[in-house]
Structure formats: structure tokens, C-alpha cells
Amino acid sequence: MIIVAIAGMIVNLLIVLNLRQNTQNLNVKSAFLHFAGDALADLGVLIGGVIIYFTHWSRIDTLLSSILACLILRSAIVKPIKIIVVVHPTIL
């Protein structure tokens, strides 16, 4: 689990570094945020794997997954609202 998380994080970070140069385009920015979230998920898996390996405390997996889910949910709600307000300010 730890080796796969490291490999995934390396690939996602390389993609994020490549995409960060052109985040003015909404599609590129969306892909950038998606891969940044994937890299964050890989970091959570890596941290969880190390903690489980050394302490055998398996509940850390649920805790880290919940934190990551809340971060993704926040960005999935806040970003579209900001875009809608910029495009159609009279709606609100």
C-alpha cells in the first residue's frame, strides 16, 4: 500500500507541476485541482499506511478519508458558486 501511494503521488505531482503553468483556462484549472486532490489522497494513504504499519491503529484510515472527503466536498461546492456569481451576479 505504501509503495503504490508513493508511486501515485509522484505521478500526480509531476502532472500538477506540468499543469500549474496555465491555470487561467478553466478546463486546465479543473484538471489541476483534480490531480492536486489525487496527490493529497495519495499523501493520506501514505500517512495512513505508515501509521497502520507501525501502530496497527486501523481507524486512522477512516479519519484521514473523512478529512479528505470534507476538503473535496468544500472545493466542489465553493468553486462553482464563485463561478456562478462571476458569470451571473444577478442570480443572488
PyRosetta script that sets phi, psi and omega in degrees:
from pyrosetta import init, pose_from_sequence

init()
pose = pose_from_sequence("MIIVAIAGMIVNLLIVLNLRQNTQNLNVKSAFLHFAGDALADLGVLIGGVIIYFTHWSRIDTLLSSILACLILRSAIVKPIKIIVVVHPTIL")
pose.set_psi(1, -40.9)
pose.set_omega(1, -177.8)
pose.set_phi(2, -68.4)
pose.set_psi(2, -40.4)
pose.set_omega(2, -179.1)
pose.set_phi(3, -66.7)
pose.set_psi(3, -41.6)
pose.set_omega(3, 178.3)
pose.set_phi(4, -65.5)
pose.set_psi(4, -38.3)
pose.set_omega(4, 178.1)
pose.set_phi(5, -64.4)
pose.set_psi(5, -40.6)
pose.set_omega(5, 178.7)
pose.set_phi(6, -64.9)
pose.set_psi(6, -44.8)
pose.set_omega(6, 179.6)
pose.set_phi(7, -63.0)
pose.set_psi(7, -44.5)
pose.set_omega(7, 178.7)
pose.set_phi(8, -63.3)
pose.set_psi(8, -39.9)
pose.set_omega(8, -179.7)
pose.set_phi(9, -66.3)
pose.set_psi(9, -39.9)
pose.set_omega(9, 179.3)
pose.set_phi(10, -62.9)
pose.set_psi(10, -47.1)
pose.set_omega(10, -179.9)
pose.set_phi(11, -62.2)
pose.set_psi(11, -46.9)
pose.set_omega(11, -179.1)
pose.set_phi(12, -65.0)
pose.set_psi(12, -38.2)
pose.set_omega(12, 178.2)
pose.set_phi(13, -67.1)
pose.set_psi(13, -36.5)
pose.set_omega(13, 176.0)
pose.set_phi(14, -63.6)
pose.set_psi(14, -40.7)
pose.set_omega(14, 177.7)
pose.set_phi(15, -66.2)
pose.set_psi(15, -42.7)
pose.set_omega(15, 179.0)
pose.set_phi(16, -61.8)
pose.set_psi(16, -43.2)
pose.set_omega(16, 179.0)
pose.set_phi(17, -63.8)
pose.set_psi(17, -34.3)
pose.set_omega(17, 178.3)
pose.set_phi(18, -72.7)
pose.set_psi(18, -36.7)
pose.set_omega(18, -176.9)
pose.set_phi(19, -82.2)
pose.set_psi(19, -20.1)
pose.set_omega(19, -174.0)
pose.set_phi(20, -68.5)
pose.set_psi(20, -13.0)
pose.set_omega(20, -178.5)
pose.set_phi(21, -72.9)
pose.set_psi(21, -25.2)
pose.set_omega(21, -174.7)
pose.set_phi(22, -132.6)
pose.set_psi(22, 67.1)
pose.set_omega(22, -178.8)
pose.set_phi(23, -95.5)
pose.set_psi(23, 11.6)
pose.set_omega(23, 175.5)
pose.set_phi(24, -75.0)
pose.set_psi(24, -32.7)
pose.set_omega(24, 177.6)
pose.set_phi(25, -73.7)
pose.set_psi(25, 130.6)
pose.set_omega(25, -176.2)
pose.set_phi(26, -63.9)
pose.set_psi(26, -36.8)
pose.set_omega(26, 178.7)
pose.set_phi(27, -66.8)
pose.set_psi(27, -43.1)
pose.set_omega(27, 178.9)
pose.set_phi(28, -66.4)
pose.set_psi(28, -39.7)
pose.set_omega(28, 178.5)
pose.set_phi(29, -63.6)
pose.set_psi(29, -38.7)
pose.set_omega(29, 177.7)
pose.set_phi(30, -64.2)
pose.set_psi(30, -44.2)
pose.set_omega(30, 177.7)
pose.set_phi(31, -64.6)
pose.set_psi(31, -39.7)
pose.set_omega(31, 178.2)
pose.set_phi(32, -59.9)
pose.set_psi(32, -47.9)
pose.set_omega(32, 179.7)
pose.set_phi(33, -65.7)
pose.set_psi(33, -35.6)
pose.set_omega(33, 178.1)
pose.set_phi(34, -63.3)
pose.set_psi(34, -48.7)
pose.set_omega(34, -178.7)
pose.set_phi(35, -72.1)
pose.set_psi(35, -29.8)
pose.set_omega(35, 174.3)
pose.set_phi(36, -65.4)
pose.set_psi(36, -39.5)
pose.set_omega(36, 175.6)
pose.set_phi(37, -64.5)
pose.set_psi(37, -39.1)
pose.set_omega(37, 176.8)
pose.set_phi(38, -63.8)
pose.set_psi(38, -40.9)
pose.set_omega(38, 178.4)
pose.set_phi(39, -64.5)
pose.set_psi(39, -38.6)
pose.set_omega(39, 176.9)
pose.set_phi(40, -65.1)
pose.set_psi(40, -38.9)
pose.set_omega(40, 176.7)
pose.set_phi(41, -64.4)
pose.set_psi(41, -40.5)
pose.set_omega(41, 177.3)
pose.set_phi(42, -63.3)
pose.set_psi(42, -37.9)
pose.set_omega(42, 176.4)
pose.set_phi(43, -63.8)
pose.set_psi(43, -41.1)
pose.set_omega(43, 176.7)
pose.set_phi(44, -62.6)
pose.set_psi(44, -40.7)
pose.set_omega(44, 177.3)
pose.set_phi(45, -64.8)
pose.set_psi(45, -40.9)
pose.set_omega(45, 179.0)
pose.set_phi(46, -63.2)
pose.set_psi(46, -47.8)
pose.set_omega(46, 178.8)
pose.set_phi(47, -63.0)
pose.set_psi(47, -45.7)
pose.set_omega(47, 178.7)
pose.set_phi(48, -61.4)
pose.set_psi(48, -41.8)
pose.set_omega(48, 179.1)
pose.set_phi(49, -63.0)
pose.set_psi(49, -41.2)
pose.set_omega(49, 178.8)
pose.set_phi(50, -66.7)
pose.set_psi(50, -43.7)
pose.set_omega(50, 179.9)
pose.set_phi(51, -64.9)
pose.set_psi(51, -42.8)
pose.set_omega(51, 178.9)
pose.set_phi(52, -65.6)
pose.set_psi(52, -39.3)
pose.set_omega(52, -179.0)
pose.set_phi(53, -62.4)
pose.set_psi(53, -43.8)
pose.set_omega(53, -174.7)
pose.set_phi(54, -87.8)
pose.set_psi(54, -29.8)
pose.set_omega(54, -174.8)
pose.set_phi(55, -113.7)
pose.set_psi(55, -14.8)
pose.set_omega(55, -176.4)
pose.set_phi(56, 61.5)
pose.set_psi(56, 25.5)
pose.set_omega(56, 177.7)
pose.set_phi(57, -94.0)
pose.set_psi(57, 93.3)
pose.set_omega(57, -172.5)
pose.set_phi(58, -77.1)
pose.set_psi(58, -13.1)
pose.set_omega(58, -179.9)
pose.set_phi(59, -70.4)
pose.set_psi(59, -14.8)
pose.set_omega(59, 177.9)
pose.set_phi(60, -63.1)
pose.set_psi(60, -29.5)
pose.set_omega(60, 179.0)
pose.set_phi(61, -61.8)
pose.set_psi(61, -45.6)
pose.set_omega(61, 178.6)
pose.set_phi(62, -65.0)
pose.set_psi(62, -41.3)
pose.set_omega(62, -179.7)
pose.set_phi(63, -63.4)
pose.set_psi(63, -48.9)
pose.set_omega(63, -179.4)
pose.set_phi(64, -66.7)
pose.set_psi(64, -36.6)
pose.set_omega(64, 177.6)
pose.set_phi(65, -64.8)
pose.set_psi(65, -39.0)
pose.set_omega(65, 178.7)
pose.set_phi(66, -66.5)
pose.set_psi(66, -41.4)
pose.set_omega(66, 178.1)
pose.set_phi(67, -62.4)
pose.set_psi(67, -46.3)
pose.set_omega(67, 179.7)
pose.set_phi(68, -63.5)
pose.set_psi(68, -41.0)
pose.set_omega(68, 178.8)
pose.set_phi(69, -61.8)
pose.set_psi(69, -40.2)
pose.set_omega(69, 178.5)
pose.set_phi(70, -65.4)
pose.set_psi(70, -40.0)
pose.set_omega(70, 178.0)
pose.set_phi(71, -64.7)
pose.set_psi(71, -42.6)
pose.set_omega(71, 179.4)
pose.set_phi(72, -67.0)
pose.set_psi(72, -41.7)
pose.set_omega(72, 178.7)
pose.set_phi(73, -62.2)
pose.set_psi(73, -41.2)
pose.set_omega(73, 178.9)
pose.set_phi(74, -61.1)
pose.set_psi(74, -46.4)
pose.set_omega(74, -179.5)
pose.set_phi(75, -69.6)
pose.set_psi(75, -28.3)
pose.set_omega(75, 178.9)
pose.set_phi(76, -73.8)
pose.set_psi(76, -21.6)
pose.set_omega(76, -179.8)
pose.set_phi(77, -97.8)
pose.set_psi(77, -45.4)
pose.set_omega(77, -172.8)
pose.set_phi(78, -70.8)
pose.set_psi(78, -45.8)
pose.set_omega(78, -176.9)
pose.set_phi(79, -60.9)
pose.set_psi(79, -48.7)
pose.set_omega(79, 178.4)
pose.set_phi(80, -61.8)
pose.set_psi(80, -36.0)
pose.set_omega(80, 178.3)
pose.set_phi(81, -63.5)
pose.set_psi(81, -42.0)
pose.set_omega(81, 177.7)
pose.set_phi(82, -62.7)
pose.set_psi(82, -39.2)
pose.set_omega(82, 179.1)
pose.set_phi(83, -66.2)
pose.set_psi(83, -42.8)
pose.set_omega(83, 179.6)
pose.set_phi(84, -63.1)
pose.set_psi(84, -40.6)
pose.set_omega(84, -179.4)
pose.set_phi(85, -66.0)
pose.set_psi(85, -36.5)
pose.set_omega(85, 179.1)
pose.set_phi(86, -70.7)
pose.set_psi(86, -41.3)
pose.set_omega(86, -177.2)
pose.set_phi(87, -75.9)
pose.set_psi(87, -43.6)
pose.set_omega(87, -177.6)
pose.set_phi(88, -130.1)
pose.set_psi(88, 78.0)
pose.set_omega(88, -178.0)
pose.set_phi(89, -67.4)
pose.set_psi(89, -17.0)
pose.set_omega(89, -178.2)
pose.set_phi(90, -79.4)
pose.set_psi(90, -12.2)
pose.set_omega(90, -180.0)
pose.set_phi(91, -64.2)
pose.set_psi(91, -42.8)
pose.set_omega(91, -178.2)
pose.set_phi(92, -90.8)
pose.dump_pdb("model.pdb")
